[in-house]
Amino acid sequence: MKQIKNSEYEEYQKYLRDKNNGRILTPDGLRLICQANNYDAEKIGKHFLEVLPKILQAEK
């Protein structure tokens, strides 16, 4: 049986926490964001730039 390193296990645990807290962007989620911004690349980019500080702050 293959064993994983502690760092790999910790990374997996972080992924599970993010998944359970809705922080993983799915294809459906991305589609929703694009539709909400009328498929305008500039608006979509601004949305992500506005959301990024909130995500980074929540991680700390």
N, C-alpha and C positions, 0 to 999 in steps of 0.2 A: 504494500500500500504506500502510495506516494505521500510524503509529508511536506507541508508548506512552512515557509519561514515565518517568524513572528511578525515581521513587517508586512508580509503578504496577508496574514490573518487580520492585522489591524486595518489594512486598506480595505479588505472585504467587509469588516465590521462597519467602517465608515460608509461604504457603499450602501449597506443595509439600512443604516440610520437615515441617509439621504433619501433612499427609496421610500422608507416608511413616512418620512416627513414631506414627501412631495417635491423633492428638490431635483429629481431626475427629469430631464426634458425628453419626452417621448415624441415620436413622429406626429401623433395626433395633437400633442401640445404645441409643437412647432407650427403645425397647420393652422391651429386656432389663433396663434399670435399673428401669423401672416394674414389671415382673413380679417382679423380685427383691425389691422393696419392697411387694409386694402392693397396688399401685396406691393406696397411702396417700400423699396429697400431702405430709403433714408428714415422713414418712420419706424421700420422694424429695428434698425440699428439704434435709433434714439431710445426705443423701448428697452432694449437690452442694456444700453449704457445707464439708463435710469434705474434698472433693477439690480445691476451688478453691485453697487455699494451696499444695498440692503442685504444681498446674499452674503457678501463678505463680512458684514457686521454680524450677521446671525451665526456665522461659523465661529466667531471669537467668543 
